[in-house]
């Protein structure tokens, strides 16, 4: 009996998915559980598994196309089985043009990590360029990677069949520009409409869900970080790995403060407020084309080095789009730290249904009045965004007082 392969909901909030790569081709044998394709969801690149066995008889969606959850994308059946009745059913609705049958996949949003472009880029020289009569022969995945990195495919030597450029040919290729369609953008009045990626669509929707319905208010506190800085230096002098960062200390302090102020460790549920006994802390991580918030679970039970290990692992896999759904959902409170980018102070948008998020700025040396004299101290500003339906002004202020007290006196964390 034929098995319908449909676009599955590979994350809790997924409504549609974009086919990144087919790992099985028409005619390939398929076992139940085999990975058929890679799919870009609203948060990560996930694997689409087979739910039956036989032969992959028909692929209905080309690489680069986006289809809604539940739509048919392929058919698995026995080698000689009649699948005409399955194929006669209404086809999948796509929201982007596919890369097959002469169609060109829509280019993704250019990578922010590659900007700005170098003033004198070094581009690999090809001895056998892949361009012929103005057309570059490249796989859809190679084209997508080239667009993201700003690589000129015309100067890349292809190692695929017939000189076709494939993924491995782009390894080590220099970035030319992070801007799409340079000729179009440099011309007078030039512009390009770049279709939204799945993650950017989700960010837009979530911002509308948060800033519109959620009544935000903001509380800012300035914190003396001298002792926290000294504590980090003393811990790292022990020579143990991983080295402790200020962010690790901030994560630990916020978790401890939330245990003392559980009214801030909460979700707005519409007709109720859910208060959590443990702290599952989301940490905003910038990735190409967007933002994702991996979750450190049960932070209240973890030490600084364990927090450091998990933070680095989650951040790296977030940037690679390798997180599992359970690793970026279920946070009870979040932190967004832009201090390493030199931002002194900012406000962050609450991630519903959470009731709060802490925006952490840079630690800078500034002159301050101390005992009637001027001294140079390391200071940091932190701004808490609060959902006023859950957190009142005094409640948020007391939470920030506790965060400030612990960071200014790190020994308070052990009491």
LOTOR-165071 format. One line per field, with one value per residue (C-alpha): x, y, z; residue in one letter; residue number from 1. Coordinates in Angstrom, 3 decimals. Layout:
BEGIN
X c(X_...)
Y c(Y_...)
Z c(Z_...)
code c(A_...)
pos c(NUM_...)
//
This chain:
BEGIN
X c(0.000_1.337_2.578_1.966_4.914_3.540_5.212_5.266_5.182_8.827_8.636_5.805_5.198_5.858_3.171_5.176_8.572_11.085_12.738_16.479_17.694_16.334_18.520_16.632_15.973_13.203_13.844_15.793_14.809_13.347_13.033_10.691_12.506_14.985_15.665_14.111_14.921_16.184_13.546_14.003_11.444_10.783_13.697_16.121_16.944_15.270_15.092_11.915_11.604_9.900_6.745_6.683_8.928_9.282_10.621_10.547_8.322_7.600_9.002_6.365_8.162_11.478_14.359_13.782_9.984_7.952_4.807_2.276_2.260_0.144_0.660_1.839_5.518_6.334_5.005_6.534_5.204_6.203_8.168_5.267_2.387_-0.083_0.117_-1.977_-4.852_-2.479_-0.951_-4.416_-5.155_-4.725_-1.048_0.803_0.449_3.784_4.581_7.932_8.998_10.893_14.352_13.379_11.795_13.473_12.291_14.708_14.617_14.090_17.322_17.527_18.157_21.868_23.950_24.467_27.643_29.363_28.695_30.347_32.085_35.898_37.278_39.692_38.260_40.381_38.474_39.649_40.728_39.172_41.141_37.939_35.065_31.591_29.966_29.061_27.325_26.478_24.923_26.466_25.979_25.492_23.346_20.474_22.256_25.491_23.560_21.926_25.258_26.844_24.052_24.318_28.111_28.297_30.483_30.723_29.964_31.367_34.923_34.439_35.642_32.960_33.818_30.371_29.135_29.882_31.698_28.645_29.402_28.417_28.585_32.169_33.459_32.467_34.516_37.106_35.732_36.203_33.272_32.796_29.758_26.929_24.503_22.189_22.149_25.006_24.432_20.744_21.426_24.182_22.019_19.968_16.706_17.822_16.336_15.536_12.619_14.025_11.461_11.293_13.009_11.073_12.870_12.287_8.571_8.377_10.211_7.799_4.782_6.103_6.926_3.377_2.048_4.234_4.461_0.794_-1.158_1.443_1.487_5.249_6.915_10.651_12.886_16.597_19.262_22.982_25.183_28.738_30.550_33.966_33.476_31.858_34.819_37.278_35.358_35.552_39.299_39.869_37.892_39.695_43.077_42.398_43.018_39.863_37.849_35.674_36.728_33.993_32.503_30.576_27.547_27.795_27.746_24.781_22.836_23.498_22.530_19.291_18.327_18.998_17.023_14.064_13.996_13.650_11.026_8.909_6.271_8.681_9.297_5.864_3.712_0.599_-2.059_-4.994_-7.293_-4.536_-0.884_1.470_4.277_7.264_9.212_12.343_14.092_14.402_16.315_16.155_19.200_18.834_21.403_21.857_21.978_22.150_18.824_17.338_17.328_16.726_16.476_17.928_16.966_19.184_16.944_16.918_19.558_18.823_20.500_23.618_27.053_28.914_31.070_28.129_26.253_29.287_29.471_25.760_25.729_28.552_27.116_23.602_24.866_27.049_24.335_21.837_24.086_24.332_20.522_20.985_18.807_15.993_12.551_12.817_16.045_14.466_11.001_9.707_11.763_10.271_12.320_14.865_18.095_19.325_22.965_24.290_27.117_29.724_28.640_29.303_25.652_25.377_21.612_18.577_15.093_14.158_10.791_9.095_8.810_5.197_3.941_6.895_6.314_9.785_13.135_16.372_18.391_22.069_24.411_28.185_30.482_32.373_34.776_33.228_33.966_31.643_31.322_32.613_32.908_33.126_35.770_35.763_36.798_36.808_34.585_33.258_29.518_26.741_23.158_20.402_16.822_13.950_10.926_7.839_4.371_2.233_-0.536_1.799_4.486_3.776_6.336_7.350_7.609_9.988_11.982_12.534_13.717_16.231_17.389_18.222_20.083_22.047_22.862_24.156_26.291_27.776_28.404_28.917_29.185_25.449_24.899_26.012_23.630)
Y c(0.000_3.448_5.672_9.398_11.536_14.811_17.904_17.146_19.639_19.224_21.922_22.934_26.241_25.120_25.987_25.438_24.113_24.735_21.743_22.256_18.928_15.552_12.807_10.098_10.254_8.727_4.991_4.683_1.951_3.331_1.770_2.970_5.729_6.587_10.306_11.427_15.134_18.120_20.753_24.317_25.003_28.252_27.533_24.976_22.575_19.266_15.778_14.520_10.758_8.041_6.573_3.499_1.303_0.499_2.691_6.474_6.506_10.201_13.484_16.210_19.203_20.547_21.807_25.404_25.204_25.973_23.981_24.005_21.371_18.367_18.798_15.863_16.087_12.555_9.001_5.730_2.489_-0.929_-0.910_-1.981_-0.501_1.829_5.244_7.165_7.603_9.177_11.485_12.528_14.092_17.892_18.808_20.673_24.400_26.174_29.697_29.935_28.832_25.570_25.003_22.169_21.931_25.115_27.200_29.209_28.994_32.301_33.600_33.663_36.768_37.587_36.656_39.509_37.874_38.505_42.277_44.598_43.347_43.557_46.519_44.385_40.857_37.886_35.587_32.076_31.841_29.026_27.236_25.809_28.198_26.701_29.542_28.840_31.371_33.453_30.552_29.064_25.344_24.768_22.696_24.488_24.058_25.517_28.495_29.089_28.915_31.249_33.818_33.647_34.133_36.542_34.220_34.769_31.365_32.495_32.108_28.793_25.553_22.864_19.266_17.805_16.071_18.186_20.798_21.495_23.445_21.543_22.258_21.104_23.469_26.426_25.360_28.066_30.316_33.969_36.265_38.929_40.779_40.163_42.242_40.558_41.516_44.027_45.271_45.874_47.667_49.844_51.060_54.254_53.311_49.672_47.335_43.679_42.064_39.121_36.531_35.889_32.828_30.587_31.976_35.596_34.877_33.472_36.454_38.848_36.911_36.588_40.288_41.120_38.698_40.253_44.016_44.310_42.347_42.289_45.475_46.028_48.250_48.608_48.871_49.750_49.342_50.169_47.545_47.766_44.778_45.083_42.153_39.966_40.743_39.836_36.637_35.570_36.279_34.283_31.281_31.284_31.486_27.937_26.759_24.659_24.425_25.920_29.405_31.322_34.338_37.246_35.946_32.632_34.553_36.658_33.522_31.954_35.126_35.562_31.947_32.439_35.689_34.027_31.371_34.170_35.962_33.192_35.748_36.747_33.129_32.800_32.456_34.417_31.799_34.014_32.968_32.003_32.631_29.648_29.947_27.603_25.969_25.558_27.982_27.153_30.109_31.143_32.955_34.923_33.916_35.812_33.496_34.193_35.698_35.907_35.073_31.907_31.335_27.999_26.965_26.007_23.801_23.657_26.391_26.753_23.380_23.977_25.381_28.012_25.605_23.402_26.529_27.516_24.126_24.110_27.753_27.224_23.984_25.375_28.616_26.812_24.394_27.269_29.040_25.810_25.409_22.013_22.447_20.015_21.508_20.636_22.660_25.978_25.725_25.831_28.673_30.381_33.602_34.914_36.904_38.898_40.004_42.515_43.672_41.828_43.947_47.182_48.074_49.968_49.708_48.437_47.018_43.492_42.171_39.598_36.087_35.023_33.351_34.363_37.369_38.910_39.209_40.845_42.925_43.051_45.781_46.110_46.278_49.554_51.514_54.824_57.547_57.330_59.203_57.036_58.303_61.905_61.190_60.200_56.621_54.502_51.442_48.735_49.269_47.536_48.466_45.872_46.530_44.232_44.091_43.096_41.883_44.146_41.529_39.322_41.560_44.836_47.631_46.953_43.214_43.751_46.310_43.876_41.208_43.646_44.670_41.029_40.668_43.842_42.732_39.333_40.702_43.379_40.782_37.395_35.543_36.219_33.445_30.805_31.911)
Z c(0.000_-0.915_1.894_1.633_2.722_4.093_5.478_9.195_12.043_13.051_15.725_18.061_16.254_12.674_10.116_6.927_5.920_3.150_1.418_1.831_0.429_-0.660_0.841_-1.059_-4.794_-6.887_-7.241_-3.966_-1.510_1.714_5.153_7.863_9.775_7.011_6.632_3.359_3.357_5.299_6.048_7.270_9.984_11.811_14.162_12.727_9.909_10.769_9.273_7.575_8.283_6.265_7.832_5.614_3.487_-0.182_-2.978_-3.199_-6.265_-6.666_-5.338_-5.603_-4.085_-5.436_-3.349_-2.308_-2.236_0.884_1.678_4.498_7.216_6.199_2.452_0.310_-0.684_-1.919_-2.303_-1.107_-2.593_-3.900_-7.162_-9.378_-7.414_-9.120_-7.429_-9.934_-7.472_-4.917_-7.520_-8.715_-5.329_-5.012_-4.990_-2.244_-2.006_-2.220_-1.097_-2.855_-6.293_-6.385_-7.791_-10.111_-13.570_-14.743_-11.769_-9.638_-5.852_-4.082_-2.530_1.265_3.322_3.175_6.223_8.651_9.970_6.638_6.568_5.862_2.757_2.711_0.756_-1.233_-1.319_-2.238_-4.567_-5.511_-9.134_-11.130_-13.820_-15.244_-14.477_-14.225_-16.196_-19.793_-22.022_-18.972_-17.034_-13.909_-13.379_-9.658_-7.339_-5.551_-2.205_-3.608_-4.971_-1.604_0.273_-2.279_-1.840_1.947_1.899_-1.021_-3.116_-6.906_-8.465_-11.816_-10.481_-8.664_-10.216_-10.046_-9.157_-9.798_-12.943_-16.012_-13.920_-11.757_-8.580_-5.447_-1.718_-1.147_-3.845_-1.660_1.343_1.932_-0.802_0.063_0.723_-1.939_-0.593_1.830_-0.252_-2.777_-6.442_-6.280_-9.829_-9.114_-5.831_-7.278_-10.158_-9.627_-7.976_-7.742_-5.150_-4.581_-2.755_-0.801_0.353_4.098_5.510_7.890_10.952_9.887_9.348_12.865_14.375_12.669_13.912_17.463_17.691_16.642_19.249_21.953_21.426_20.451_23.088_25.891_28.032_28.437_30.994_31.600_34.644_34.418_37.080_37.055_38.689_40.002_38.446_40.120_42.488_39.851_37.583_40.355_41.132_37.492_37.377_40.576_39.301_35.955_37.725_38.945_35.387_35.070_31.865_30.601_31.557_33.347_31.573_33.028_31.133_33.028_36.311_35.176_34.179_37.590_39.453_37.481_38.209_41.938_41.963_40.219_42.927_45.478_43.357_41.776_40.790_37.965_36.915_35.358_32.243_31.337_30.494_29.580_32.415_34.863_35.727_35.872_38.426_38.011_40.821_38.684_36.351_32.647_31.289_27.632_26.245_23.023_20.385_17.125_14.109_10.392_9.307_12.789_16.466_18.458_22.209_23.386_26.906_29.833_31.936_35.737_35.977_39.671_40.305_38.188_38.937_36.955_34.943_34.014_32.935_30.863_29.125_28.273_27.174_24.695_23.347_22.881_21.335_18.810_17.752_17.568_15.054_13.062_13.154_14.840_17.935_18.696_19.456_23.146_23.309_22.327_23.912_27.479_28.945_31.992_31.745_29.223_29.013_26.024_26.309_23.771_25.994_23.940_20.958_22.832_23.537_26.834_27.305_25.392_25.891_24.834_23.674_25.920_24.526_25.310_27.404_29.604_31.838_31.657_29.919_31.090_28.601_29.605_28.398_28.262_31.281_30.956_33.129_34.118_36.698_39.692_42.984_45.850_49.422_48.258_45.621_41.974_41.201_38.055_38.396_36.101_35.688_33.763_32.975_32.890_31.785_32.651_30.331_32.307_31.344_33.515_33.621_35.697_37.192_38.969_39.145_42.748_42.042_39.141_41.111_43.998_41.564_40.048_43.530_44.236_40.921_41.696_45.258_44.097_41.274_43.520_46.248_44.489_47.811_48.195_45.637_48.141_50.914)
code c(X_X_X_X_X_X_X_X_X_X_X_X_X_X_X_X_X_X_X_X_X_X_X_X_X_X_X_X_X_X_X_X_X_X_X_X_X_X_X_X_X_X_X_X_X_X_X_X_X_X_X_X_X_X_X_X_X_X_X_X_X_X_X_X_X_X_X_X_X_X_X_X_X_X_X_X_X_X_X_X_X_X_X_X_X_X_X_X_X_X_X_X_X_X_X_X_X_X_X_X_X_X_X_X_X_X_X_X_X_X_X_X_X_X_X_X_X_X_X_X_X_X_X_X_X_X_X_X_X_X_X_X_X_X_X_X_X_X_X_X_X_X_X_X_X_X_X_X_X_X_X_X_X_X_X_X_X_X_X_X_X_X_X_X_X_X_X_X_X_X_X_X_X_X_X_X_X_X_X_X_X_X_X_X_X_X_X_X_X_X_X_X_X_X_X_X_X_X_X_X_X_X_X_X_X_X_X_X_X_X_X_X_X_X_X_X_X_X_X_X_X_X_X_X_X_X_X_X_X_X_X_X_X_X_X_X_X_X_X_X_X_X_X_X_X_X_X_X_X_X_X_X_X_X_X_X_X_X_X_X_X_X_X_X_X_X_X_X_X_X_X_X_X_X_X_X_X_X_X_X_X_X_X_X_X_X_X_X_X_X_X_X_X_X_X_X_X_X_X_X_X_X_X_X_X_X_X_X_X_X_X_X_X_X_X_X_X_X_X_X_X_X_X_X_X_X_X_X_X_X_X_X_X_X_X_X_X_X_X_X_X_X_X_X_X_X_X_X_X_X_X_X_X_X_X_X_X_X_X_X_X_X_X_X_X_X_X_X_X_X_X_X_X_X_X_X_X_X_X_X_X_X_X_X_X_X_X_X_X_X_X_X_X_X_X_X_X_X_X_X_X_X_X_X_X_X_X_X_X_X_X_X_X_X_X)
pos c(1_2_3_4_5_6_7_8_9_10_11_12_13_14_15_16_17_18_19_20_21_22_23_24_25_26_27_28_29_30_31_32_33_34_35_36_37_38_39_40_41_42_43_44_45_46_47_48_49_50_51_52_53_54_55_56_57_58_59_60_61_62_63_64_65_66_67_68_69_70_71_72_73_74_75_76_77_78_79_80_81_82_83_84_85_86_87_88_89_90_91_92_93_94_95_96_97_98_99_100_101_102_103_104_105_106_107_108_109_110_111_112_113_114_115_116_117_118_119_120_121_122_123_124_125_126_127_128_129_130_131_132_133_134_135_136_137_138_139_140_141_142_143_144_145_146_147_148_149_150_151_152_153_154_155_156_157_158_159_160_161_162_163_164_165_166_167_168_169_170_171_172_173_174_175_176_177_178_179_180_181_182_183_184_185_186_187_188_189_190_191_192_193_194_195_196_197_198_199_200_201_202_203_204_205_206_207_208_209_210_211_212_213_214_215_216_217_218_219_220_221_222_223_224_225_226_227_228_229_230_231_232_233_234_235_236_237_238_239_240_241_242_243_244_245_246_247_248_249_250_251_252_253_254_255_256_257_258_259_260_261_262_263_264_265_266_267_268_269_270_271_272_273_274_275_276_277_278_279_280_281_282_283_284_285_286_287_288_289_290_291_292_293_294_295_296_297_298_299_300_301_302_303_304_305_306_307_308_309_310_311_312_313_314_315_316_317_318_319_320_321_322_323_324_325_326_327_328_329_330_331_332_333_334_335_336_337_338_339_340_341_342_343_344_345_346_347_348_349_350_351_352_353_354_355_356_357_358_359_360_361_362_363_364_365_366_367_368_369_370_371_372_373_374_375_376_377_378_379_380_381_382_383_384_385_386_387_388_389_390_391_392_393_394_395_396_397_398_399_400_401_402_403_404_405_406_407_408_409_410_411_412_413_414_415)
//
